[in-house]
Amino acid sequence: MAIIVLPPNSTATDLQTTINNAGFGDIIEIPNNITLVESIVIPADSNLMIRSNIGHNWSLIQTVPGAKHFMANDSLVLQNITLEEKIVGNGIQLTHVTNSIGVFEIENEVQLRATVVEVTDEEQLRDAIAGAGTTPTVIIINVDIVLTGVAIGGTLIIAAGQDITLQGIGSITSSPGSRTINLGVAGSVGTGIPSTLTLRGDLTLYGNGTTVAGGGIFVTNNSVLNMYDNVTITNHLLVNGSQPEFGPIGVVRLWDGGTFNMHGGSIVGNVANSGGSVHVGVNSTFNMFDGIIADNSTLGGAGSPFGGGAGTGAGVRLDSTTAVFNMYDGEIRDNITRATSSGHGGGVAVLSGATFNMNGGIISGNTAGDAVAQGGGIAVINNSIFNMHGGTIINNSAVQGGGVVIIAEVGQLGSTFNMYDGAVITDNTARTNAGGGAMIHTGSTFTMYGGEISLNESLLGIGGGVAVDGASSFTMHNGEIIENTANIFGGGVAVLNGSFIMNTGFISGNTVNNHGGGIFVSAISTANISGASFITNNSAPNGEGGGIYTAAFMDYANLTLADYQNITTSDTVVFSGNSAFQAFYPPAIAPSYTNIQYASTSIIGPTGFINPINNYDINFIGNEPLNLFSVIYNANGGMGGPHTDVIFGNTAYTIHTPASVGISRAGYTFVGWNTAPDGSGTPYAPGQIVTITDNLILYAQWEPIGKEVDCCLIILLFLGIFCRPKKKCCCKCCCKHCCKHCK
């Protein structure tokens, strides 16, 4: 045995290197606090002691979420050491990872003691928990254990102050009708002293039917549940036969300060009649770093229409002003609510002033299943808050709010949804009503600071991307609403009753079967669009208002200054590439609508862009349908495009430069446009003025940089004539005419 003293200012690397080189039974002294960026590994057959130098108690500070201070393959003694964490979710117990049974020991002022015990039956399991006292203890379960007893007698009790880790490849099946584990209670009465339970390995917790809330694990009294690896919580059925609509809630239930840190594993195939395979209640927090919550459901039943009773949040349910869910990664998928008059939030329900912070992860394939259910992925209800800083909400469905619904019960305060860069709401479906991506209702607010809302669909209704109703508001400071579809109104955004403010961003490529390819604004609603806002490539092929449709007019044939007053567009707004069933020359009164300004529109006339009240950009039907042609610029191997200009027939038109239509090609020189990709068609040059009498596609022509280019090619393209090269002259031109110009 030797005593090895580390030098001053030692690091985690120094400590690990010393451990790797130490002999059996050596003592390692540390001279300072050490910050860890991963777990320290104790090799097998080492039997080491790690201690502070004389007169000190130094800390080992773990900074990585979920990482333990030590991964020990042999017995380890710590002396005068504090194990400290800086990030929520870190464990501080030692982790035994071999098949043998070792003992982790502490001496003097060490802040942690962990004992490892292996059990093979229910009696040993109960004895190990009861005998652990307040000593952190790892219990290895490599067999299948079925609990006996009824009610509280059949439940495993993690008493106040205990720190228990259950790990292994075995399983625990609850006693019929009983909860599996109580965490933070002594018997059925809380003591206020927290306890900790950590689940690791391939352990499985099976349910056996119960009428008790928190039928799998009940976490209360400021206690902490940690879940890692491949742990599975499954097959729990929480029902109340006499009142099914008000049955128990939460397979994992957090209450009165409970915390659940989910670093891995899965909660799958459970039924909680009132919702919430994970239920987050008063003063409680759920941190999801990884793992899966999937294939959970609620049963049928009545209950209040906004979740007071049955069916809300089959995956996760929060229902207190002090309940918080922080999602960093992982998946909440394929959950379904089945209540007959409720059932909001197939994946997640955020109720009663609770807060959900989504920083990453995926919420997908969830369904709000009944005929009035809303929020296939997420329902944010009654003064609750959802902050989406990242992650993806994808492929969820509901009658209304396929991805998200933000709503309030009558008499309650509206809810709030904030969306930031990196967040994506995509490919969700509103089956009949409104809001394929998101539905905002009843005095609620949606503020979009960035992110993407795309490829969502309102099959039979309005607002393929976003729908606004019930005196609610949608403010778009940035982001994209792209390629969404609706059947009736508003392929991108539909505002039935409320307001839409757009300061910056893109509404592009959206489609509607009826009116308002990009945006629909009812007569009692408003839209204010300014800044760097782009309304582009939206379509209403069978209706009016390819870009924007407003219902605030009385009669197209007798327009007055009172019409179109519910929409405002600034002179920085870009309209481009929008289309509807027919374009019309703007009405004579159009310039008098000073609330409607623009930087460009989808149609170019004899003197430039025409007013957006042309039905392609903003709805209007007049007596002068326009005969339009398209000029399409194709990058032909380059970047950018295609860019399309729509112009009057027989209008003088100036050919664009590639830069002005966003086309380029690295390593190549642009040498002109041509009607054929290989340059065998009619050439056109930037700046050339032509009269368009038919649709025209122009393909960029490129030459690699460094390749000799005949100057006559460029000159003749500009002149609109063509000559066949006969010889080369000193200036590399093919004829005297060209030489004269290039000398």
GUSE-121229 format. One record per residue: y, x, z of N, C-alpha, C in turn. Coordinates in pm, whole numbers, plus 50000, padded with zeros to 5 digits. Layout:
YXZYXZYXZ/...
# end
This chain:
498805008550000500005000050000501245008850000/502215005349917503455012949910504635003449920/505765008649970507015001049973507895006149859/508234997049767509035000549650510414994349668/511445002549670512814997749691513534997849556/513974986249514514724985349388516124991349406/516694997249301518045002949311519104992049319/520304995449363521404985449367521644979149229/522134966649231522464959149110521244956849021/520094955249082518874952749006518924938948941/518254937748827518204925348751516804919448754/516674907548692515364901248683514394909948604/514914916748502514054925748424513534937148510/514404942648596513984953448687512884948348781/513074936448834512094930848927510754928748858/510774922648736509514920048666508804933048630/509564943048586508954956048552508294962348674/508994961648787508434967348911507164959948952/507164946748941505974938848974504814942948884/505074944348755504014947748661503384961348691/504204970548746503734984148772503254986248915/503404975948998503044977449140501534977949159/501144984049273499724984349308499344972649397/498044971049421497544960049502498114961049643/498734950149689499244949549825500574956249846/501254960749740502544967549756503624957849806/504664963749867505824956149913507024960149827/507724950049773508894952549688510134947349761/511104956249782512354952449847513454950949742/514204939649751515314937549658516624939849733/517634945849666518884949549733520054940149708/519834929349628520954920649591520414907349540/521314897749524520924885149460520534887949315/519524880749265519054882749129519024869349056/519674869048940519684856948857518504857448760/517724846548758516544845848673516854838048546/516344842948432516484835848305515124831048254/514094833348333512764828048309511974829648438/510744824848440509934826148560509464840548577/509434845248703508834858248735507314856348744/506564864548672505114863248668504474873248764/503624868148852502854876548944501464878448885/501084890648848499784892648784498624889948879/497464887548822496254886048902495924899248972/495254897849088494784909649163495934918749203/497034912949247498184921049289498484919749438/498394907349493498564905049637499844911549689/500994907649631502254914249660503054907149768/503964914749829505024909049913506364912649849/507274902849843508644905349797509564901449912/510474910649949511344908050063512734913850037/513694908950116515024914750113515024927750192/515964936850156516074948850237516614945350376/516474954650468516714951950609518104946050632/518134935250709519394929050747519964919150647/519214915850543519734906950439518754895550410/519304885150349518484874250295519024871350155/518464878150054518954876849917518344864749848/519044860049744518594848349669518054852149532/517014845249491516554845349353517034832249292/517944833149194518654821349143518114817849005/517424806648995516854802348867517894794048791/518164797748666519204790948587518664782948471/517354783248447516774776648331516214763148372/516614752048306516084738848342514564738648336/513954734248445512514732448447511724744948478/512354756548479511614768948503511434771248652/510224775248693509974778748831510434793048857/510644796148984510994809949018509834819348993/508604814949028507424823549013506314815948944/505614822648855504314818248804503314828248860/502584824248965501784833749043500304832049014/499684842948975498254843148949497474849349065/498134851449176497474856649295498334852849415/497824856049534498584853149654499884861149655/500934854949710502244861149714502894858149848/503464868349910504184866650036505654869450011/506504860050053507944861950045508494863450186/509444872850205510024875250337511534876350323/512254867850400513724867950399514284866450256/513754856950185514174854050047514554839250040/515654836449969516014822549940515804819949791/515064809349761514884805249622515934794649592/516814797849499517994789549473517984785049329/518504773049304518584767849168520024764249137/520374764849005521744761648964521814749948867/520674745448814520674734748716519774723548765/520264711148758519464699848803518124699648731/517074697548805515754696448743514904708648767/515474719848813514634731248845513794728248967/512564732848963511734732249083511924745249159/511544745249285511624757649362510284761349424/509254753249399507984757049457507284767449372/506394775049435505584784649361504514777049285/504094782249173503144775249088501874783449076/500754777549118499464784349111498794780648980/498424790448898497954787348764496554792548736/495794796748838494424801248817493444791148872/492174793148843491154783948893490824786449039/491104798549085490844801549226491914795149313/491634794549443492584788549536493294799849610/494584801149591495354811449659496304805249758/496894813249840497824808349941499154815649923/500234807849909501574813449902502134813250044/502534824550095502964825550234504424829650242/505044825950353506424829950379506514835450520/507534843350542507754848750675509234848350706/509544846550832510904846850884511784836250817/512844840250744513844830750697513654826450552/512474828150499512234823450364512394808250360/513004803350250513334789050240512224780650178/511054786450157510004779150088508644783650136/507754774150149506354777450177505514768050092/504534773050021503674764649938502224768349961/501404758149986499974760150005499234752949894/498184759049841497394753049734496054748349790/495734735749764494484729849810493844722249696/492544723549677491844715849576491044704749643/491124692549587490414681049645489474675149540/488414668549589487414662949498487144648249520/487824641849618487644627549637488874621649706/488864608349723490014601549780490294606049922/489244607450003489454611250142490124624950153/489644634550073490264647850074491714647150027/491984638949926493344637649875494284632249982/493854621550049494704615650154494884625550269/493824632450306493914642150415494854653650379/494774658250251495624669350208497094665550214/497424653350172498814648750177499274647350321/498454640750402498834638550542498934651750619/498014661150589497994673750662499044683650618/499694681250506500684690850456501914691350542/502204680150610503444679850686504624682250596/505554690550640506724693750558506554706950483/505344712550486505074724750410504864721350263/505624727250172505384724750029503934728049994/503244718449934501804719749912501444715549771/500614723849705500084720849573498664715649589/498394703749539497064697649549496464697149409/495354704049392494684704749262493684693349253/493784685349144492874674149121492244676048984/490974679848983490254681748857489134671648839/489164660948920488164650248912488904636948900/488144626348875488714612948868488574606249004/489694602049061489724596149194490214581849183/489454572349240489834558249243490214554749386/491434549849403491924546349536491344532949580/491144531549711490624519149768491644513749866/491344501949918492274495550010493164485749935/493924477950009494804468049950496214470249999/497134464649922498554465349955498934479549994/499684481350104500164494650137499024503750177/497934497950223496784505950262496104512550144/496314507450024495724513649907496644523449838/497844525349891498864533649828498894547549890/499064557649806499284571149857500714572149908/500874577150030502194578050092502644592550096/503734595550026504384608550041505504606250142/505284610750263506164607150373507484614450366/508414609950448509744616050453509634630950481/510384638850401510434653150422509324660950356/508344654250297507244661450234507614666650096/506924677450053507104683349920505714685849864/505234676549783503854676649735503834678449583/502964687149535502694688449392501254684149366/501074674849273499744670749227499564676249086/498494683849064498274689148931496784691048906/496444691948778495054693848741494744686348613/493434684448591492984677448470492304664248503/492384660148629491734647748673492634635748661/492284625148736493064612748731493054605948867/494054597248885494134588549003494294574348952/493384565548992493464551348956493844543449079/494874534949067495374527649183494354517349231/494484514049357493674503249414494124490049354/493194480549328493584467749268494684460949347/495754457249276496864450149338497844458849413/497614471949417498444480849498499284490149410/500374494549467501154505349409500364518249422/500554527449327499814540049333500394549449437/501714552049430502344561949518503684556749569/503904558049700505214556049760505824569649789/507024571849742507694584749761509014582549833/509094588049956510334586850032510314575750133/509154570050160509034559650261507934563350357/508064559250479506994560650578506414546850597/505194544550551504674531050544505454523250443/505994511950481506794503950388508264504050426/508634512350526510014512450573510624526050548/511764526550478512414539150448512984545850572/512984558950574513494566550689514814573250659/515204574050532516424580850496516274595750476/515094601450506514834615650484514104617250352/514634625150258514034625850125512714633350124/511934630450022510694637749996510654641049847/509704649949809509594654449670508154653549625/507944648249505506634647949442506764654049303/505884663749273505864669949141504494667649078/504484662948955503254660548880503164670848769/501984677848760501834688348661500444687848598/500304695948492499004697448429498664685748339/497374682248334496884671148251496504659148336/497144657648448496844646748540497204633248478/496384623048508496644609348460496684599848579/497694591148582497794580448681497534567248611/496414560448651496054547648591496434536348685/496944525348625497204513448704495984504448709/496024494948804494894485648821495394471648851/496634468748805497194455448824497884454148959/499124449748960499844448149085500974438049066/501384432049178502554423149175503744429849242/503674442949260504674450349334505584458049239/506884457349261507814465349183507544480149207/507754488149102507424502249114505924504049129/505174496849048503724496449065503034509649046/503634518848973503064532148959503544541349069/504854544349068505464552949168506804546949208/507014545549339508274540449391508994552049458/510214555249408510974566849455512244561849522/512414564749649513574559449721514044569249827/515084565549901515604573750011515954587949967/516674589149853517124602249802515984611549768/514814606249746513664614449712513664617949564/512804627749527512814633249392511394633449336/511254628049215510014628749139510234638149021/509384648549008509414657648895508124656148815/508224655548683507054653548598507074663648484/505924670648464505854681448367504604680048279/504534689348185503304692148111502774679848039/501484676948058500824665947988500444654548082/501174653148189500904642148283501104628748212/500224619248242500294605948180500284595148287/501214585648274501234573648359500994561848267/499864554848287499454544948187498684533348250/498574522448171497704511148203498114503448328/499414503948362499894496048474500314482248423/499884471848494500224458048460500924451948580/502244449448565503044443948674503404429648640/502714420148703502934406048674502994398148803/503604386348792503654376848902503204363548847/501984359948877501404348048816502154335348845/502754334048966503444321549000504814320548935/505474331848913506774332048847506814343248745/506124341848633506034352948538507374357548485/508364348348478509654352348425510424361148523/510024361148649510664369648748509644378948812/508774384248730507744393248777508294406648817/507434415748865507874428748916508474437448807/509174447648851509944456048760509594470648786/509484478648679509424492948695508064498548731/507374504748634506164512248665506544524448749/507614531448708508264541348794509604535348833/509814533348964511044526749007511844535949099/513134537649064514044545849143515004536749217/515144539049347515954529949427516584537649543/517794533749578518444539149697518454554449696/518984560149587519144574649580517984582049518/517024574949463515884581549400516274588949273/515594600249246515834608149126514504611049057/514484609548925513304612648845513714622848740/513124634848747513334645348648512084646248561/512194641748437511054641448346511174653148250/510324663348269510334675248185509234675048080/508374665248086507264664347993506374652748032/505224651847964504304641147994504654628247923/503944617547958504154604747889503954593147984/504764582847960504634569948029504344559947919/503074555947905502644548547786501734536947823/501814526447741500844515547750500924507547877/502124505947934502304498148056502984484848025/502794475148115503464462248104504194459548235/505514457948228506314454148343507024441148307/506674430448373507084417348326508594415648320/509324421448415510784420548410511404432648346/510584441148284511114452348209511154465248288/511444475748215511644488548279510374495648317/509684501548220508584510448259509124521348349/510384525548324511144532948424512334524248461/512434521048591513544512848638514464521348724/515764521648690516744529448763517674519748834/517634520048967518394510649047519514517149125/519794511849242520974515449321521014530349353/522144536749321522414550849354521344560349301/520704556849192519574564749144519864570749007/519094581448975519334589048852518004592648786/517964590748654516824594948572517324605548475/516774617848487517084628748395515874631248306/516014628848176514904630648083515154643047999/514434653948032514564666447961513574667347845/512474660247856511444660047753510454649147791/509414647647707508404637547736508524625347648/507624615747671507514603847586507404591447673/508194581247639508054567847698507774558547581/506524553847569506114547247445505104536247470/505124526447377504104515847372504054507747501/505204506347567505304497747684505874484247642/505654474047724506104460647684506404452047804/507074440847777507224430147874506404418347827/506084409447920505384397147884506384386247853/505864374547814506744363347787507304357647914/508244348547900508874342448016510264338147982/510884330648074512234325848050513214335648111/513874331548221514834340648282516214339048223/517164346548276518534345348228518684351748091/519554346548006519664351647870520164365947862/520724371247969521234384947962520514394048061/519254391448086518454401348153518324399848303/518884389248362518694387648505517254384748539/516494379448445515104376448470514184384848387/513474378548298512384385448230512844393948115/512054404048088511944409547956512894420047910/513864424647987514824434147931514364448547952/514554456747847514304470947859512864474447881/512044472947778510614475847795510364490547827/511184499447773510994513647801511694517947929/513024516047934513824519848050514824508748079/514984505648209515974495548249516834501048362/518164500248345519124503948448519904491348485/520084488648616520784476248649521594477148777/522384487848789523304489148901524494497548856/525654494948917526834502948884526654517548923/525684520449008525434534149051524144539748991/523634533248889522434538148819522864546448699/522224558348680522574567548572521304572648505/521334572748372520244578548292520854589248204/520404601948222520834613148139519654617348052/519794615647920518714619147827519124631647749/518344642347767518624654947699517674657347581/516474652247592515484653747486514364643847516/513314644347433512204635147451512314623147360/511354613947375511294602247288511094589447370/511814579047331511574565547380511244557347256/509964554047237509574548447108508514537547121/508564528447023507514518347003507304509547125/508384506747199508324497147308508774483447257/508344472647325508674459247275508894449547391/509934441247378510154430347472509674417447407/509114408547492508524396247437509004383647508/510084384247584510554372447656511034361747560/510954349047603511264337947513512754334547508/513554338947604514984336147597515814348147638/515204359547646515904371447689515434383047603/514814392847662514164403347586515084413047518/516294415147571517214424447509516814438947541/517104447947447516834462047471515364465447464/514814465347341513394468647327513054482247384/513954492147361513734505447415514364507347551/515674504347559516444506647682517394495047705/517494490347830518504480547869519384486847977/520714486747952521684492248046522514480448096/522314476548221522854464148274523774466548393/524634456648419525344455448548526164467648584/526834473648486527714484748515527054498248519/525814499448475525104512248475525634521248364/525214534148368525674544048270524494551448211/524494552648077523474560248004524204570947924/523884583847951524434595147876523344601047789/523464599247657522454604347564522984617047500/522354628347534522764641347482521824646747376/520674640647361519674644847266518504635447273/517444638747199516254630247201516294619647094/515234611447092515054601246989514674587947054/515334577347011514984563647051514594556546922/513294553746904512814549446772511714539146781/511664530646678510554521446660510434510846766/511504508346842511454498146947511854484546891/511394473946955511624460346905512034451047017/513144443946997513474432447081512864420447010/511784415247064510864407546983511044392746971/511794386047059511804371447051512934366746959/513064353546947513944347746846515434349446876/515804352846999517214354747031517484368647087/516504377247088516644390447151517594399347072/518314407747144519304416447083519074430947129/519504440347044519394454347081517984459547071/517504461746948516144466646932515924480047000/516864489246981516754502247047517354501947186/518604497047195519354497547321520194484947335/520224479447456521154468647491522044473547603/523374473047582524354477147682525084464447725/524854460047849525204446347888526024446248017/527074437748019527834434648140528474446948204/529574451648143530394462248199529644475448212/528634477548130527884489948133528434499748029/528004512448040528564523147958527434531247895/527574533747763526644542447692527464553147623/527214565847659527884577247596526864584747512/527044584747380526094590947289526684603947236/526324615147301526824628247261525894635047161/524734629847141523754635747050522544626847044/521524631446971520304623746961520334614046845/519224606846829519054597746715518484584446762/519084573546713518584559946735518114555146599/516804553746579516254552046445515114541946442/515124533746337513984525046304513664514946414/514694509746480514514498946577514894485646513/514464474446573514784461446514514994450846620/515844441146584516114429646669516714418846581/516834406846635517524396246564518974400446538/519584406946635520974411046626521124424546695/521884433746633521984447046691520674454446680/520254457346556518954463646537518834476746611/519874485146605519864497646679520394495946819/521614490146829522324488946957523044475646962/523044469347078523954458147102524804461647224/526134459247214527074461447323527684447847353/527404442347470527624428047489527904424947636/528384412747662528584408047799528214393447811/527754389747927527484375747958528824368647980/528854355747955530074348047975530564349748119/531824353048134532384355148266532274369348317/531564377848243531404391848281532314400748196/532574412848245533364422448168532544428148054/533234431447945532554437147830532024451147858/531144455747772530534468847787531184478847691/530824491747708531464502547635530424511647573/530644515247446529774524847376530664535347314/530424548147348531174559347292530214568347214/530584571847091529714579647003530444592146956/529744603846962530374616546934529624624046824/530204635546782529594644046680528154647346719/527284647246620525884650446644525014638346671/525624626946698524864614746724524584607546592/523394601446582522994594646459522364581246493/522844570546427522224557246433521814553846291/520504553446265520054552446126518794544146112/518714537145998517494530345956517034519746056/517984512646118517674501546207517894488346134/517314477446187517334464746116517704453146209/518714445246167518974432246227518224422046143/517234415446203516314407446124516964394946066/517884388646140518484376246088520004375746100/520584380846206521994378146232522934389446192/523294398146285524394407446259524114421146319/524724431246257524704444646315523394451946298/523124456646175521904464346155521874476746241/522994484146243523094495946328523554492646467/524684485346478525244482046609525954468646602/525844461046711526544448346726527404449146851/528724446046835529664446246947530114431846972/529994427247097530224412947121530854410947258/531564399647272532044394347400532934404247475/534034408047412535014416347479534584430647501/533624435447426533124449047441533824458447345/533654471547367534314481547284533334492147237/533534496547113532764507547054533794517447000/533764529847051534664540247004533824551346942/534104554346815533334564246740534204576546719/533864587446790534594600046777533954609246675/532804605846629532064613746532530674608146519/529834615346444528464610746427528284603046298/527104597146285526724590646159526004577446186/526434567046115525764554046115525334551545972/524034552245946523584552445806522274544945787/522114539545666520844533845619520354522245705/521264515645777520894503845854521024491445767/520384480445812520364468545728520434455845812/521274446645767521284433145820520634424345714/519374421045736518564414945630519134401745579/519554393045671520024379845630521454377045673/522094386645742523394383945799524474393445757/525264398045855526484405545829526434419145899/527324428145855527484440945922526254449645916/525984455045796524824463745785524904475645878/526084481845888526284493045980526704488346118/527854481346124528414476746251528964462746233/528704453946332529294440546335530094438946463/531264432246451532174430246564532434415346579/532234410146701532444395846723532884393846868/533294381546900533624378147038534804385747095/535884387047014537104393847059536814408047106/535974414947033535614428847065536364438446973/536224451447000536954461246920536064473046882/536314478246761535634490046710536714499746663/536764511646724537734521846687536994534046635/537374538546515536704549646449537694561246436/537544571346522538414583046516537874593546419/536564592946393535944602246300534514597546278/533794604446188532394601146164532194594746029/530944590446008530544584845879529774571745898/530114561845819529344549445808528924548545663/527664551845636527254554145498525924547545465/525854541945345524624537045285523934526345369/524724517445430524184505945500524234493745407/523444483445438523414471445353523434458845438/524044448445383524064435245447523894424545340/523494412945384523244402145289524494393845261/525284390745365526384381245348527734388245346/528124394745457529434401045466529314415145524/530134424345471530304437345534529094446345529/528904452945415527794462445408527924473645509/529154478745527529384489345626529794483745760/530894476045763531454470345885531834455845859/531494447045952531914432945945532614429346075/533864424446064534644420546182534844405446176/534034398246253534134383546255535234378946349/535314385246465536314381446564536624393646649/537684400646613538014412846686538874421946602/538814434746633539664444346563538874456746523/539324462746411538754475246364539914484846337/539864496546403540864506946383540144519246333/540614524646219540014536546160541104546946141/540994558146215541994568646204541574579746108/540284582646105539724593046021538254589846000/537694594245887536264592545866535944587245729/534664584245711534154579745582533404566545598/533734556945513532924544945494532534545245348/531284548645322530914552345186529494548045152/529334543345028528004540344977527334528245038/528104519245098527554507045158527514495745055/526604486245077526394475644978526224462145048/526764451644985526574438045034526254428844917/525444418844941525124409244834526274399644807/527134397644907528214387944891529574395144892/530324394845002531694400145004531824411945100/532664421545060532984432745149531934443545150/531844451145041530854461745035531024472045145/532274476345168532554485945274532894479145405/533914470045401534434463745522534694449045495/534314440445588534684426245585535544423345707/536684416545685537594412945794537894398045784/537504390545885537754376145882539244373345899/539624360745876541034356945884541594358146026/540724357646128541214358546267541044372646323/540704382146239540484395846283541464405246214/541484417946259542394427646200541684440746170/542234447846070541774461346039542984470046013/543034481546079544134490946062543544504446027/543794509045905543154521045853544234531145817/544104543545870545144553645850544514567545852/545374577745845544904591445854544024595245737/543154605045761542244609845657541014600745649/541234588645605540174578545595539774576745449/538474576045426537934575045291537074562545280/537474553445192536694541345162536184543245020/534944547945006534484552544876533084547744842/532884544944715531544542244659530824530744727/531574520944775530974508844831530864498244721/529954488844741529664479644632529404465444681/530004455744610529704441444627529374436044489/528184439044436527884436244295527914421444260/527714412644358527694398244331528894390944392/529814398644452530914392144522532214399544507/533074397744606534434402944600534644413944703/535634422444675536014432744770534984443644785/534894452244682533934463144693534244472444809/535524475644831535914484044944536164475845068/537094466045058537464457545172537574443145124/537054434145207537274419845184537984414345306/539154408045285539814400845392539884386145356/539614377845455539684363445434541074357945462/542044366745487543384362245523544234359445399/543854349445324544664344745212544314330045190/545204322645127544964308445105544474305544965/545094311944866544804308444728545204320344640/544234326244570544534337844486545624334744384/545654322344336546614318844231548024317044285/548144315344418549464312744476549674321544599/549514334344582549664343444695551104343944742/551254345644875552574347344935552544359745023/553704363445077553774375045165553024372945296/552634360645325551854358145447550394361945430/549944364045307548554367545282548324382545305/547074386245324546644400245340547304407245458/547864399845552548604406145661547704410945776/546434407745771545554412345879544924425945850/545264431945736544784445445707545974454545681/545864466845731546894477045709546214489845665/546694495445555546194508445510547384517645485/547294529945531548424539245517548344546445382/549374554345353549444561145225548564573745220/547764575945325546804587045325545374582345300/545194569345287543844563745273543374565345128/542154570045113541574572144980540594560944950/540884553344845539924544144785539374550844660/538054551044644537484557444525536064552644503/535754549444378534384546344342533854533144392/534704524444446534244511344492534074501944373/533244491744389533034482344278532654468644331/532904458444249532554444644281532104437944150/531954424844154531414418144034532334419643914/533644421043940534614422343830535904428243887/536574436443809537884441543848538974433343780/540114432043851541234424543797542524432643812/543454430143720544754436543733545424431143859/546014439843943546594435144070547644424344047/547814415344145548824404744129550224410744131/551144403444074552524408444066553134410744204/552634403344304553194404644439552644416744513/551644423244457550944434044529551884444744584/552854449844508553724460244564554544455644684/554674442444702555454437244814554684437444945/553384439544938552584440545061552724454845114/553784457045190554064470645238553054475345341/552264466345392551204470245486550014476545413/549984475645280548874481245204549394492845119/549114504945169549484517145099548194524845065/548314535644989547104542744946547464556444890/546474565644900546594578644834545974578244696/544914570344681544284568544550543504555544555/543124550744437542294538744429541144541244331/540304531344319539104532944236539374531344087/540584527044050540884524543909542144532043868/542084539043755543224546343701543804538443583/545104535643590545774528343483546624537543398/547454531943312548284540043221549224549543294/549644545943415550604554543487550004560443614/548714559943628548064565243747547254554643819/546984557043946546174547644024546874534244036/546124523444014546714510244030546574505744175/547294495444213547274490144349545834486344388/545434488644515544054485844553543684471044556/544664462044546544314447844539543874444944396/542684449944365542154449044229540714444044227/540234439944345538874434844370537834445844383/537994456944315537094468144339537364474144478/538644475344513539014481244642539294470544748/540144460844717540454449744808540324436944728/539734426844789539364414644717540564407744651/540354403444527541344395744451540674390944323/540954378444288540514373044159541754368044085/542004373443966543174369743888542804365043749/543804364143664543604359543527543444370943428/543524383543477543434395043387542274404143426/541044400243390539934409443416540124422243337/539764433243397539994446243337538784450943258/539064456343140538034462643058538004477443098/536964481343175536944494543237535864503343177/536164516243176535174526343137535104536943247/533984543743250533774554243350533754567943284/534414577443349534284591443311533604598443428/532424603843402531604609843507531534624843484/531864632343589531804646943584530544651643656/529684658843581528394663443632528434678643651/528004683443768528064697743798527104705943712/526044699743659525144706443563524654719943616/524064719743735523574732043797524494737743901/525714732743908526654737444009526584728744134/527524730844224527624723344349528674712344334/528444701344409529394690344410529094680044303/529904669344303529724658644206528464650544232/528164641144144529034637144033530284629944082/531364632044010532624625244037532884615243925/533304603043964533514592543865534954587543870/535604586943757536884580243741536654567443662/537214556343712537154543643641538554540843586/538644538443455539964537243390539994525443294/541214521043264541404510643163540924515843027/540394506742946540094510442809541364513342731/541264522842639542384526842553543574532442631/543264538642745544314544842827544264559942808/545434566142792545484580742784545004586542915/544144596342904543464601743022543434616843013/543724623643126543734638243131542434643243193/541754652143121540494657743169540764666543291/539904665243395540084672543520539594686943510/540104695143602539504708243627538294706243719/537364715643720536224714043811536654713543957/537664721243995538104721244134538624707544176/539314700544085539904687644121538864676744139/537634678944093536564669144113535484674744205/535814685744273534914691044374533674697844321/533764704144206532614710544143532844725644134/531804733344165531884747944157530474753544139/530394766544108529104773144098529274787944128/528664792444235528774806344276528114815444173/528814826344140528254836044047528434832543901/529164821743874529354817343735530824814743709/531194815643583532524812143536532454798943459/533364789943493533444777243421534084779543284/533444774343178533964776643043534264763642969/534194752043038534554739642973533594728443008/533874716642954533014704842969532364701942835/531214694742840530554690842717529804677942741/529644669942637528924657342650527414659242657/526954671442633525524674642644525334685642746/524294684942829524084695342930523964709342871/523364710442751523164723742692524334728242607/525434720542606526614724542531526584721142384/525584713442341525464710342199526254697942158/526894691442254527654679342222529114682242196/529954672442227531394673842205532024681042323/532804691842296533434699242406534754692742449/535054694242579536334689942634536844700942726/538174702442735538774712742819539634706342926/539714712443045540634707443148542064706843096/542754696043130544114694043084544214686942951/543104685642880543104678742750543354663842771/544224657942692544534643642702543774636242593/542984626142637542154618742542542334603842567/541954595842470541924581342484540464577142501/540184570442612538804566742644538514552842587/537494552042505537084539242446535664535442483/535004544042561533624541342603533344549742728/532234546742795531834554942909531564569242861/531894578942946531804592842907531214601043022/530214609142992529654618543089529954632643042/530594640443129530954654243097530154663743186/529484673043122528664682843194529394696143197/529484702043316530114715143329529314725643252/530024734643186529404745643114529714758643188/528694766743209528824778743291528334791143217/528954802343247528474815343202528404824443324/527334832243336527234841343451528404851243451/528894854143570529964864143583529434877643535/530244884343451529824897143395529314896043254/528974883843210528534882143071529754880742980/529714887442863530814887142767530994872942713/532204867742721532494854242674533474855042559/533154848842448534064848742334535314840942371/536484847242355537714840342392537954828042306/537414828242185537654816742099536994804142153/535934805742230535264794042284536204786042372/536914793342460537844786442550539034781042473/539584789142382540764784842308540454772742222/539344773042153539014762042064538674749242139/538074750742259537844738842340539174732142374/540164740442410541464735042445542124728442326/541944734442208542574728842088541824716842033/540614714542085539854703042039539224704941903/539094717741854538454720341727537274729641750/536494731641650535294739741666535114748741544/534764761241567534434770141456533104776841484/532374780041379531094786941393531354801941381/530934809941478531204824341472530634830541344/531444838841279530994845941159530934860941185/531874865841264531874880141294532614882241425/532484894041481533174897641603534314907041570/535464904341627536574913641608536784921341737/537794930041738537964938941853538184931341982/538804919441969539064911842091537934902042120/536804903442056535604895342078535794880842039/536694878241944536854864741894536164863441759/535984851041717535174848841598535994845841473/537314844541482538104841441363539534846241383/540264847141276541634852141283542514843041368/542264830141360543084820741437542994823941587/541784826141634541594829041776542154842641811/541964852641725542484865941754543994865641773/544644857641693546094856641701546514851541839/545714842441896546064836842025545734846142141/544724854642123544304862742237544894876642235/545564880742128546154894042124547414894542209/
# end
